[in-house]
């Protein structure tokens, strides 16, 4: 079974406001499942992919490298 995060949990994990998470979902930057109204759930794998895509340091193959 997959793990799901609420927008509040995503915001807390990333250190941003819930409205920022809603904006990412609305602009399709962060995939989410729409439950009803303003309620969404983010699949753990989607959140991990989102975090990885936002990294600022990577090698020529797209692999993560430690910052110096």
C-alpha positions in Angstrom: 0.0 0.0 0.0 1.3 3.5 -0.9 1.9 6.2 1.6 0.1 9.5 1.2 0.7 12.9 2.6 -1.7 15.7 3.3 -0.8 19.2 2.0 -0.1 20.2 5.6 2.4 17.3 5.9 4.1 18.3 2.7 4.3 21.9 3.7 5.9 20.9 7.1 8.3 18.5 5.4 9.5 21.2 2.9 9.3 24.2 5.3 6.8 26.1 3.2 3.2 27.4 3.6 0.2 25.2 2.7 -0.8 27.8 0.1 2.6 27.1 -1.6 1.8 23.4 -1.8 -1.7 24.2 -3.2 0.0 26.4 -5.8 2.4 23.7 -6.9 -0.6 21.3 -7.2 -2.7 23.8 -9.2 0.2 24.6 -11.6 0.9 20.8 -12.0 4.4 21.0 -10.5 3.4 18.5 -7.8 1.1 15.6 -8.7 -1.7 15.1 -6.2 -5.0 13.2 -5.8 -8.0 15.5 -5.4 -10.2 14.2 -2.6 -12.9 17.0 -2.4 -12.9 20.8 -2.1 -9.4 21.9 -1.2 -8.4 18.5 0.1 -5.5 16.7 -1.7 -3.2 13.8 -1.0 0.3 13.5 -2.4 1.7 10.0 -3.1 5.1 9.5 -1.3 6.9 8.5 -4.6 5.6 11.7 -6.3 6.8 13.8 -3.4 10.2 12.2 -3.5 10.4 12.8 -7.3 9.3 16.4 -6.8 12.1 16.9 -4.2 14.7 15.3 -6.5 13.6 17.5 -9.4 14.1 20.6 -7.3 17.7 19.8 -6.3 20.2 22.4 -7.5 23.3 20.2 -7.6 23.7 17.2 -9.8 26.4 15.7 -12.0 26.3 15.5 -15.8 24.2 12.3 -15.6 21.6 13.8 -13.3 22.9 12.0 -10.2 22.9 13.8 -6.9 26.3 15.0 -5.8 27.3 16.5 -2.4 27.6 20.2 -2.3 31.1 21.5 -1.5 
